[in-house]
């Protein structure tokens, strides 16, 4: 997840406390100038299978509560640098106002998180991620920012969690889901394709001085 330069400035005190100097330097350098590619994937919710994939252990999918943030912060120091940055970006995403985050917990600890973003949140997308996400049509949702704690990877949480969110969206009356996956995230991309998503477009993302935009 990439934030605008004003967002980075506002979050800098928290980011600097949560990342070691080396990680902080890599984050700053990555946001100075960087080019990457993202697939836009779409899923017609009428094709959603009737039941979820099997899941090993953990709770069902439930909305992340503000108190769960303390658990996510506790996980940060034990993570490797890339995972630490990824989890911190999702904490900041939640704190910026995107509250429809769903979690799977194991022994009361958050093992997996993922968001549903509704058309009613287009103003938030415009404010925080202008030029990175297409505005949502009235009939579609976006599922984004999936993260599995390293200790629980390989257990099928992502296919299960994605199915639950897609099922929730269909129950809410939406007919299509959209997601964005970076081209080099092979595991996540394969998981979405296996679940029934289809690639719609490949777009280029540019980062310069903390601002990111895509050729949408």
Secondary structure as the mmCIF struct_conf table of DSSP 4:
data_model
#
loop_
_struct_conf.conf_type_id
_struct_conf.id
_struct_conf.beg_label_comp_id
_struct_conf.beg_label_asym_id
_struct_conf.beg_label_seq_id
_struct_conf.end_label_comp_id
_struct_conf.end_label_asym_id
_struct_conf.end_label_seq_id
HELX_RH_AL_P HELX_RH_AL_P1 UNK A 5 UNK A 18
BEND BEND1 UNK A 19 UNK A 19
HELX_RH_AL_P HELX_RH_AL_P2 UNK A 21 UNK A 32
STRN STRN1 UNK A 33 UNK A 44
HELX_RH_3T_P HELX_RH_3T_P1 UNK A 45 UNK A 47
BEND BEND2 UNK A 50 UNK A 51
HELX_LH_PP_P HELX_LH_PP_P1 UNK A 52 UNK A 54
BEND BEND3 UNK A 57 UNK A 58
STRN STRN2 UNK A 61 UNK A 63
HELX_LH_PP_P HELX_LH_PP_P2 UNK A 64 UNK A 65
TURN_TY1_P TURN_TY1_P1 UNK A 66 UNK A 67
HELX_RH_AL_P HELX_RH_AL_P3 UNK A 68 UNK A 76
TURN_TY1_P TURN_TY1_P2 UNK A 77 UNK A 78
BEND BEND4 UNK A 79 UNK A 79
HELX_RH_AL_P HELX_RH_AL_P4 UNK A 81 UNK A 95
TURN_TY1_P TURN_TY1_P3 UNK A 96 UNK A 97
STRN STRN3 UNK A 101 UNK A 106
TURN_TY1_P TURN_TY1_P4 UNK A 107 UNK A 108
STRN STRN4 UNK A 109 UNK A 117
HELX_RH_3T_P HELX_RH_3T_P2 UNK A 119 UNK A 121
HELX_RH_AL_P HELX_RH_AL_P5 UNK A 122 UNK A 129
TURN_TY1_P TURN_TY1_P5 UNK A 130 UNK A 132
BEND BEND5 UNK A 133 UNK A 133
HELX_LH_PP_P HELX_LH_PP_P3 UNK A 134 UNK A 137
TURN_TY1_P TURN_TY1_P6 UNK A 138 UNK A 139
STRN STRN5 UNK A 140 UNK A 148
HELX_RH_3T_P HELX_RH_3T_P3 UNK A 150 UNK A 152
TURN_TY1_P TURN_TY1_P7 UNK A 153 UNK A 154
BEND BEND6 UNK A 155 UNK A 156
HELX_RH_AL_P HELX_RH_AL_P6 UNK A 157 UNK A 171
TURN_TY1_P TURN_TY1_P8 UNK A 172 UNK A 173
STRN STRN6 UNK A 176 UNK A 182
TURN_TY1_P TURN_TY1_P9 UNK A 183 UNK A 184
HELX_RH_AL_P HELX_RH_AL_P7 UNK A 186 UNK A 195
TURN_TY1_P TURN_TY1_P10 UNK A 196 UNK A 196
STRN STRN7 UNK A 198 UNK A 208
TURN_TY1_P TURN_TY1_P11 UNK A 209 UNK A 210
STRN STRN8 UNK A 211 UNK A 214
#
